[in-house]
Amino acid sequence: MQKLRCPKCSRILGGKATTKKNNVSYYYYYCNDRGITIRENQIEDTINNIMEELFLYDMVVNQSLLPMIKTKLNNPKDKLIKELNIQNTKFERIKKAYVSGTFTLKEYNEERKIVEDTIKDLEVKIKECDIAEELQFTPEDILVKRDIDYINKLVYPTIYKEKIKSWRYLTRDEQADYLMKWIEDILLIYDDKKIKVKKINFRNSFFDDLCNLLANGYLDINRTYVNEKNEKVKMRYSEYLPGNTITENLLRLREFYNVGYYESIYNYDNKTMEFEYVDVRQIVRCFPVDEEKSKIGFLYIDKNEITKLTKPEEVFEYIPRKEKENHYVMKSITIKR
């Protein structure tokens, strides 16, 4: 896809593939000018780890929440209903034409299929309009949805794999489509005689919205910290948010799970902090609770946690949303993709 740049001359690398007798394909990239050949698996893990996170972000923000916000503007419900009535009338005319002998069976089936597909598409759009009218999504909803998804992954990993599409299970062509849409190019370097990814340049149209959400605390990234035992701990991190926003987020999460909260002081000198009861707790997300970023708040669940909802599957289909003071209700987020 002409995305990789040579670690020596920065020119775009060419690509090739070989297929062995076992029908397994191996992919390589090369620079004729510098005589370099790079196996794809040398950089694949780095790219996949980043794309996995971006794919989950895209599913939550671009494929689930933002379309609902925009649906009402792009598809006015009254126009959709008017068009649906027109198509239903057209369908009745097609049936009468067939009964009267004006249409052959083949012509009837072809015309019927076109109208039926149009009607189904209009019905989906009208349903999405109904959801959009009922739900007014905010950046806080994005944060809650990502927290819920992460907890679901910890508590119900089997259901999670069935319900949530993963980057690693996309076909090679599907992955290529996302890479073309999101990435401008990827610069490689030699580090200790090993090929590594130095920098990924994203397309501005994709990256600007992501950075804005991240900078304002409504999106998380993975960061690695060192605990008091000098052990590296990877966890989800989001930027500072006001205390009332964190409190509301915590209350919403508690509608589905017993989510706990505690605070720790980050030591900038030795870059460590304490994690309480790590053997029995799973950290959901951490974040600064003061603008100096010295005090870190943690959301966590116990390792034996289960949902408060009657059916575990429902935690994959709803998010709790505050409607009135001290009153929360579940709202569906399921739409056609």
C-alpha positions in Angstrom: 0.0 0.0 0.0 3.1 2.2 -0.2 3.0 3.2 3.5 6.4 2.0 4.8 9.5 4.2 4.4 13.0 2.8 4.3 15.0 3.1 7.6 18.1 4.3 5.6 16.8 6.6 2.8 13.1 7.2 3.8 11.9 6.2 0.3 8.7 4.2 0.0 9.4 0.4 0.2 8.1 -2.0 -2.4 6.2 -5.1 -1.4 6.2 -8.8 -2.4 4.9 -12.1 -1.1 5.9 -15.7 -1.4 3.6 -18.7 -0.8 5.1 -22.0 0.6 3.9 -25.5 -0.1 1.7 -25.4 2.9 -0.2 -22.5 1.2 1.0 -20.0 3.9 2.0 -16.6 2.5 4.9 -14.6 3.8 5.2 -10.9 3.1 8.3 -8.8 2.6 9.2 -5.2 1.9 12.3 -4.0 0.1 14.4 -1.0 -0.9 16.4 -1.6 -4.1 18.5 1.5 -3.6 19.8 0.3 -0.2 19.5 -3.4 -0.8 17.2 -3.9 2.2 14.6 -6.6 2.7 12.3 -6.6 5.7 9.9 -9.4 6.8 6.5 -8.1 7.6 6.4 -10.0 10.9 9.3 -7.9 12.1 7.0 -4.8 12.4 3.6 -6.5 12.5 3.1 -6.7 16.3 3.8 -3.0 16.8 1.4 -2.0 14.0 -1.3 -4.5 15.2 -1.1 -3.2 18.8 -1.7 0.4 17.7 -4.4 -0.5 15.2 -6.2 -2.7 17.7 -6.7 0.4 19.9 -7.6 2.7 17.0 -10.1 0.1 15.7 -11.9 0.0 19.0 -11.9 3.8 19.2 -13.3 3.9 15.7 -16.1 1.4 16.5 -17.1 3.3 19.6 -16.8 6.9 18.3 -17.1 6.9 14.5 -19.3 3.8 14.0 -21.6 3.9 17.0 -22.0 7.3 18.7 -21.2 10.0 16.2 -23.6 8.5 13.5 -26.4 8.7 16.0 -25.6 12.4 16.7 -25.5 13.1 12.9 -28.4 10.9 11.9 -31.1 13.5 12.6 -29.3 16.1 10.6 -28.5 13.9 7.6 -31.8 12.0 7.5 -34.8 14.1 8.6 -37.4 11.7 9.8 -40.3 13.3 8.1 -38.7 13.0 4.7 -37.8 9.4 5.3 -41.4 8.5 6.3 -42.7 10.3 3.1 -40.3 8.3 1.0 -41.3 5.1 2.7 -44.9 5.7 1.9 -44.0 6.3 -1.7 -42.1 3.0 -1.9 -45.0 1.1 -0.2 -47.3 2.5 -2.8 -44.9 1.5 -5.6 -44.8 -2.0 -4.2 -48.5 -2.3 -4.4 -48.5 -1.1 -8.0 -45.9 -3.7 -8.9 -48.0 -6.5 -7.4 -51.1 -5.3 -9.4 -49.0 -5.1 -12.6 -48.0 -8.8 -12.1 -51.5 -9.9 -11.3 -52.8 -8.2 -14.5 -50.1 -9.7 -16.6 -48.2 -6.5 -17.4 -45.1 -7.9 -15.7 -43.6 -11.4 -16.3 -42.6 -13.3 -13.2 -38.9 -12.4 -13.8 -39.7 -8.7 -14.2 -41.9 -8.8 -11.1 -39.1 -10.5 -9.0 -36.5 -8.0 -10.2 -38.7 -4.9 -9.5 -39.9 -6.4 -6.2 -36.3 -7.0 -4.9 -35.3 -3.3 -5.7 -38.3 -1.9 -3.8 -38.0 -4.3 -0.9 -34.3 -3.4 -0.4 -35.2 0.3 -0.5 -38.0 -0.2 2.1 -35.6 -2.1 4.4 -33.0 0.6 4.2 -35.5 3.4 4.9 -36.9 1.5 7.9 -33.4 1.2 9.3 -32.8 4.9 8.9 -36.1 5.7 10.5 -35.2 3.5 13.5 -31.9 5.2 13.8 -33.7 8.6 13.8 -35.8 7.3 16.7 -32.7 6.4 18.6 -31.1 9.7 17.7 -34.1 11.6 19.0 -34.1 9.6 22.3 -30.3 9.8 22.8 -28.2 12.9 22.9 -24.6 11.6 23.1 -21.9 13.6 24.7 -18.1 13.1 25.1 -18.7 11.7 28.5 -20.7 8.9 26.8 -17.7 8.0 24.8 -15.6 7.6 28.0 -18.4 5.5 29.7 -18.8 3.3 26.7 -15.1 2.6 26.5 -14.9 1.8 30.2 -17.9 -0.5 30.0 -16.4 -2.3 27.0 -13.1 -2.7 28.9 -14.8 -4.1 32.0 -16.9 -6.4 29.8 -13.7 -7.7 28.3 -12.3 -8.5 31.8 -15.4 -10.0 33.2 -16.9 -11.8 30.2 -14.1 -12.5 27.8 -15.9 -15.2 25.9 -19.0 -13.1 25.2 -16.7 -10.1 24.4 -15.0 -12.1 21.6 -18.3 -13.0 20.2 -19.8 -9.6 20.3 -16.9 -7.2 19.7 -15.2 -7.2 16.4 -11.4 -7.3 16.7 -8.7 -5.8 14.5 -6.8 -9.1 14.5 -9.8 -11.0 13.1 -10.4 -8.7 10.1 -9.3 -10.1 6.8 -6.1 -8.7 5.2 -8.2 -6.7 2.7 -10.3 -5.2 5.5 -7.2 -4.2 7.5 -5.8 -2.7 4.3 -8.9 -0.5 3.9 -8.5 1.0 7.4 -4.7 1.5 7.0 -5.4 3.4 3.7 -8.1 5.5 5.4 -6.1 6.4 8.6 -2.4 6.3 7.9 -0.3 8.6 5.7 3.0 6.7 6.1 5.2 4.7 8.6 8.8 5.5 9.2 11.1 2.6 10.1 14.5 2.7 11.9 17.3 0.3 12.9 17.5 0.1 16.7 20.2 -2.2 18.0 20.3 -3.9 14.6 16.6 -4.6 14.7 13.9 -3.0 12.5 11.4 -1.0 14.6 8.6 1.5 13.9 9.9 5.0 14.6 6.9 7.1 13.7 3.4 6.7 12.3 2.0 9.7 10.5 -1.8 9.6 10.6 -4.1 11.5 8.2 -5.3 14.7 9.8 -9.0 14.0 9.1 -8.8 11.0 11.4 -6.2 12.1 13.9 -7.5 15.6 14.8 -10.8 14.4 16.4 -8.9 11.6 18.3 -6.4 14.1 19.7 -9.0 16.5 20.7 -10.9 13.9 22.7 -7.7 12.6 24.3 -6.5 16.1 25.3 -9.8 16.9 27.0 -9.9 13.7 29.0 -12.6 11.8 27.0 -10.4 9.2 25.5 -7.9 6.7 27.0 -4.5 5.4 25.9 -2.3 2.6 27.3 0.6 3.6 29.5 3.1 1.6 31.5 3.9 2.5 35.1 6.3 1.0 37.6 4.9 0.0 41.1 6.7 0.0 44.4 8.0 -3.5 43.7 9.7 -2.2 40.5 7.2 -4.2 38.4 5.9 -2.7 35.1 2.2 -2.4 35.0 0.2 -1.5 31.9 -3.0 0.4 32.3 -5.5 2.6 30.6 -4.8 6.3 31.1 -6.9 9.4 30.4 -6.2 13.1 30.9 -7.5 15.3 33.7 -11.2 15.8 34.1 -13.0 17.9 36.7 -14.1 16.0 39.9 -17.8 16.3 39.1 -17.3 14.6 35.7 -15.4 11.7 37.3 -18.1 11.3 40.0 -20.8 11.2 37.4 -18.9 8.7 35.3 -18.3 6.5 38.3 -22.0 6.5 39.3 -23.0 5.6 35.7 -20.6 2.6 35.7 -22.0 1.5 39.0 -25.4 0.9 37.4 -23.8 -2.1 35.7 -20.8 -3.1 37.9 -19.5 -2.5 41.4 -16.7 -0.2 40.3 -14.4 1.1 43.1 -12.2 4.2 43.3 -9.0 5.1 45.1 -6.2 7.6 44.7 -2.4 7.4 44.7 0.5 9.9 44.5 2.7 9.7 41.5 6.4 10.1 42.3 8.0 12.0 39.4 11.5 11.5 40.8 11.6 7.7 40.5 8.5 7.5 38.2 6.6 5.1 40.5 3.4 4.9 42.5 1.5 2.5 44.8 -1.2 0.3 43.6 -3.5 -1.0 46.3 -4.5 -4.7 46.5 -3.3 -5.5 43.0 -3.8 -9.2 43.7 -7.5 -9.0 44.1 -8.3 -5.9 41.9 -8.3 -5.2 38.2 -7.6 -1.6 37.3 -10.1 -0.2 34.7 -8.5 3.2 34.2 -6.3 5.8 35.8 -6.3 9.6 35.4 -4.9 12.7 37.1 -7.3 14.2 39.7 -5.4 17.5 39.9 -4.1 19.8 37.2 -0.5 19.2 38.3 -1.0 15.5 37.6 0.7 14.5 40.8 -2.4 12.7 42.3 -3.7 9.8 40.3 -7.2 8.4 40.6 -8.0 4.7 39.8 -11.2 3.0 38.8 -11.2 -0.7 39.5 -13.2 -3.9 39.9 -12.7 -7.0 42.0 -11.3 -10.0 40.1 -14.5 -11.9 40.8 -16.8 -9.1 39.6 -20.1 -9.9 37.6 -22.6 -7.4 36.2 -25.6 -6.2 38.2 -27.9 -6.7 35.2 -30.0 -9.8 34.9 -28.6 -10.8 31.6 -24.8 -10.4 31.0 -25.4 -9.9 27.3 -27.2 -6.6 28.0 -24.0 -4.9 29.1 -22.8 -5.2 25.5 -26.0 -3.5 24.2 -26.5 -0.6 26.5 -24.8 2.2 28.3 -26.2 3.9 31.4 -27.0 7.5 30.8 -28.0 10.2 33.2 -31.3 11.7 32.3 -32.3 13.5 35.5 -30.5 14.2 38.8 -29.8 10.9 40.6 -31.8 8.9 38.0 -30.1 6.7 35.4 -31.6 4.6 32.6 -30.2 2.1 30.1 -30.1 3.3 26.5 -29.6 1.0 23.5 -26.5 1.7 21.3 -27.2 -1.0 18.8 -27.5 0.3 15.2 -26.9 -1.1 11.7 -23.2 -1.3 10.8 
